[in-house]
Amino acid sequence: MKKSILVLTAMASAVTITLIACKGSKSADAPAGITKDSLVKRGSYLVNAIGCDDCHSPKKFGPNGPEVIAELRFSGYPAGKALQKADTNVVKGGWVLMNHDLTASVGPWGATFAANISSDETGIGNWTEEQFIRAIREGKMKGLSEGRPMLPPMPWFTLRNLSDLDLQSIFAYLKSSKPVRNVVPGPVPMSQL
């Protein structure tokens, strides 16, 4: 009898710990006492660790390879820049192509361009935190319920696993970034390449 009670208690404890851990990973509220500055600092860490600059920031080539152009950070694919001609036969052969600074890609979906995620109104400047979280959690363009799906290579399906606190931090950091005016072009279907 004591053994059965001990086993049941251990099982109940394991289930309780699992439920608390799962619930805690997506907490909607920031812990008490967290400041805007600490959210921005955490967001900076996450944005740099995740590599948002890799696609969302235009780059130039320097002695160590691609270097972010500081004044264009987070502005996405430059609006006035022509897309180089893509060899669609290579794509049909199973490859995905990226332009030299990684702000544009071509794949079976067509051509896509990295979004402006700077704090400018042409970026996420007018977005709410709710829109940002929906964009990442559901893969909806501009975080709108009726918005078109985000296209590759945006890894929203992986980033959606971040906690609410992580997403709130990233949003706070991006909203504190230097605004860069840049209206990124929309996607181009494969049939038009």
N, C-alpha and C positions, 0 to 999 in steps of 0.2 A: 504494500500500500504506500509506504514512504517513497519507494522508488517511482511509482506511478505519479505521485504528486510532484516529485522532483523533476521528472521528465516533462510533465504538463507545465510546470512553472518555467522551465527553461525554454520550452516552445513558445509560451505566451510572451516571455521576455524578448525572444528573437523576433517575433512578429511585431511587437511594439516598437522595438529599436528600428526595424526595417521601415515601418510606416512613418515614424518620426523622421528618419533620414530622408526618405523619399519626399515627404511633405516639405522638409526644410530646404531641399535643393532648389525649389522654385518659389521661394517666399516672395510675395508681392511687395512687402513692406521692407524698407531699409531698416537695419537694426537701429534701435534707439541711440541717439547721440551722433549719428553719422552726419557730417557736414557736407555742404556742396563742394568745398575744396577737396575733401577726402574722396568724394565721388569722382571728381575730375581727375585727381591723381591716380585713382584705381583705373579709370577709363583710359588714361594715357598709357599705363602699364599694359592693359589688355589689348588696346589698338596696336601697340608696338609688338607685343608678343604674338598676336594672331597674324599680323602682317597685312593690315588693311592698305598700307601704302603700296604693297606689291602691285595691286591692280588700280586702286583709286587715285594714285598720284603720278602725274607725268614725270618722266625721268630723262636725264641726259647721261651719256656714257663718260665716265671719268677713268682715272687710272686703276680703280678697283672695281670697275664694272658700272652697272646702273646706279645713279645717284638721284634721289628725289630733288626736283626743282622746288626749293623751299617756298617761293612765292605762289606756286601752283598746287601746293599740298592739298590733297583730298578733293581736287576739282574734277577728277574723272577725265574721260577722253576729251581732248580739246575740240571745241565746237567747229572751228574753221579748218581743221585738219582733214585732208582727204584720206580715205581709207585706201591703202595700197591694194592693187588687184590681187585677189586670192585665187590660188589654184584649187578649184573645187574638186578636181579629180583626186587630189591628195586627200581632201576631206572625205570623199566617197570611199577612199581606200582605208578609212579608219583613223585618220589623224585629225587633231585639232590644231589650229594655227593661232599664234599670238603675234601681235605687232611688236616692234622692237622695244617699246617701253611697257608692255603688258597691259595697256589700257583698252585694247580691242582684241576680240577673239572671233574666230570663224570655226564653226563646227556644223554638224548635221542640222542644227536649229537655225543656221544662218549666221549673220554677223551681229555681235553684241558689243556694247560699249560700256565701260565702267562708269557708274553714276557719280555725280557730284555729291559728295557727302560732307562738304564744308558747311559752315554756318550761314552761308549766303542763302537768300530766298530762292535762287536757282538750284540750290542744293537741298539741305534739310532744315534751312533756317525757319521755315513756316510750319514744320512738322511738330506734332505733339509727341510726347513720350509714348503714348498709347499707339500712335501710328508707327513709330520706330519699332516698338516691340512686336506689333502685328506683322510688319514687313519681314522681320527676322524669324519669327515663330511660324508664320504661314506662307512666307515666300510671295507676298503680295506687293507689287510695285507701289511705291509711295505710301505703303501701309494702309491703303484703301481697301475696304472689304470687297468692293467690286473691281478692284485693280487687276491688271493682267498679271499672270505669274512672272516672277523673276526668272530670267533665263540663265543658262550656264555662261560663264564658269562661277557665278556667285554661289558660294557654298552655304546658303541659308539653311539647308537641311542638316548641316552639321552645327552651325552656329545657333540654331534653335535650341540646342541642348544646354546653352549657357543659362545660368540662374537669372532671375529677374534683376537681382542686384547687379550682376555683371552687365546686363543690357542697359540698365539705368545708368550705370557708370560710363559705359561707352557712349551713350547718348549725351550725357552731361559733358563729356570731354569733346565730342564732335561739335556740340553747340557752342563750346568755348573757343573753337578753332577760328583762325583768321578766315573771314568770308572771301570766297573767290567766285566772282560772277562767271558762270560758264553753263550754257544750256547744251547738255549732252544730246547728241542725236539719238533717235529711237532705233530699235533693232531693224535689221534688213533681212527679209526672208531669203533662204537659200536660192530660190528661183530667180531672185534679182541680182545675184552676185555674178 
